[in-house]
Amino acid sequence: MINLLKMKIKNYMKTIFFLLCLLFSYKQLYAQDNFITNVNNRTHQSLGGKWKYIIDQYSTGSIGFSPLYENKKPADKTDRVEYSFDQAQSLWVPGSWNAQKDELYYYEGSVWYRKTFDFQRKLKNSRVFIYVGAANYKTDYSFNGKRLGTHEGGFTPFSFEVTDLIKDKDNFLILGVNNRREKENIPGMVTDWYNYGGITRDVTLVEVPQNYIDDFTIALKKETALSKEKEIVGSIQLTGPKHPTEAMIEIPELGLSKMIHINKEGKGNFSFKTRKVELWDPENPKLYTINISTDEDHLSDQVGFRSIETKGTQILLNGKPIFLRGISIHDENPTREDRANSMDDARLTLEWTKELGCNFARLAHYPHQENIVRLADELGILLWEELPLYWGIDWKNEEVLANAKRQYAEIIRRDKNRAASIIWSIANETQPDEARNHFLTEVAQYIRKIDPTRLLSAACKKDSWHDGDKSKWYMVSDPIAKELDIVSFNEYLGWYGGDPIECREKNFKIAYEKPVIISEFGGGALQGFHADSKTRWSEEYQANLYKENIDMFERVPGLSGMTPWILADFQSPLRQLPNVQDGWNRKGLVSEKGRKKQAFYVLQEYYESKKKQYAKK
Ligand code: GCU
């Protein structure tokens, strides 16, 4: 009896601790006030389409002779105004300017966009927000001539309230977007991808009641994943001048509903016990409708319930070992030569991913569009997500650290209820030194505080750093890995160094008893170029490199997954070999025309074998 009581108390304490973590996470996430998410599940309308634009080459648009955000027009024939949005040309939003105008292909700098629109209120006495899916890199936002703020980060959403400024007629929204690379940006000065500038994801007008359901978190309690009776826990955040003191949460398909108390800060916790829930996994990506309602607002979402953890050198999904059959992806539609920005773009990419036999994708090297995360939830593809703390970062700069934390908070706020998202990665190929180790340790600890439910990793390098060096033993002991759940590293033996056949003599030592993901390997091939397997850039060279690398990585202790580089060819200014690269990185398994290369089928065959091997476990 005593033991039973002790176990009950222990379980109760665990639930309290877990809920306190979630509650604490709100304090962290509410650093971003006016941060609205889940926009497609709210009353909304897209402001996408044709926007006027003005090129602001010297970045003086907010201060110049007449600031552009004022949208000035001459009052009479003597008035001086030195620009005109009315007479300007247009760009499509969403979409980068590079992909739309030849004269802007190489442009890096500031462009000011204007959208004019009339407003028909759909919700009585509503509050109105503007939500920007992403704009690369720095955005100065204003509405009806009033400057409201700036956002830094090319791949995370931001929003701002315009309730007191919006009119029935002739509103104008002006965004000044600057994609100039700076050493204190995230990423820094050099990347192996195209620096697409502009409003690269959709802009949405959102209406909510005066007191609205601002946010919620919901998850399966990890400890119950294997028990007959599972526990679903979470919390709700209301915002507004007089928010109610209770809210209803329902999961109709499970016959669960509960009225929960909301405290004076607008927070309320809930917990359900159920024996009926089907856990989400790649073979059965089961999603449930969640309904949250108060006397003023209603918010629904589709959520999957799963647990993810590590045990020794294994990754456990719902308590069972899983091998992450992955592929790395850039957030591009290569056939359109632009950033991905629609559900169609997401579908194209994930169809290739599924055809490859993947259950996992690395969304490199920055947060991707929300469509692909939600589609991964539907299709059962697990995700690795990351911020572009990539190559050279200004590690000693406290403002860069604050920026990194803010952007992680933004993407965690957006994706925290997505079952597919299982890993936050904190870096890619960054040289270990005191400043970098301190910076990344801070980032790792911050992410764990605001999202204790997911795993941490980073794409490191082996100790010698040189791809394909001659040593027989490849050591991986990056100090940052002690902060991580999964040790991951990139290795290009056979491409940047050595010959693929040297894979046969290499072995690995991993300094941590943790699962290992090979976050990158691969080589380039021009689709349609055929020769023997020794001829660089041929499909045969790439296919042979894959065979040799896969056999080598199978010997890595704790190998629990891989995300070869990369699903599709992508644009990069670093890749200028005429008639082979022509501005494209050719390590894709699929060309920009959507044609598969031989190596696609090498990886597909390997993944078929891995799937069978793990099905028996
Ligand atoms: C690097 C880097 C990628 C890059 C790739 C390559 O390791 O992480 O962003 O595109 O290797 O060289 O193709």
Residues whose N, C-alpha, C, O or C-beta is under 5 A from the ligand:
A	BS01	GCU	D192 N490 K587
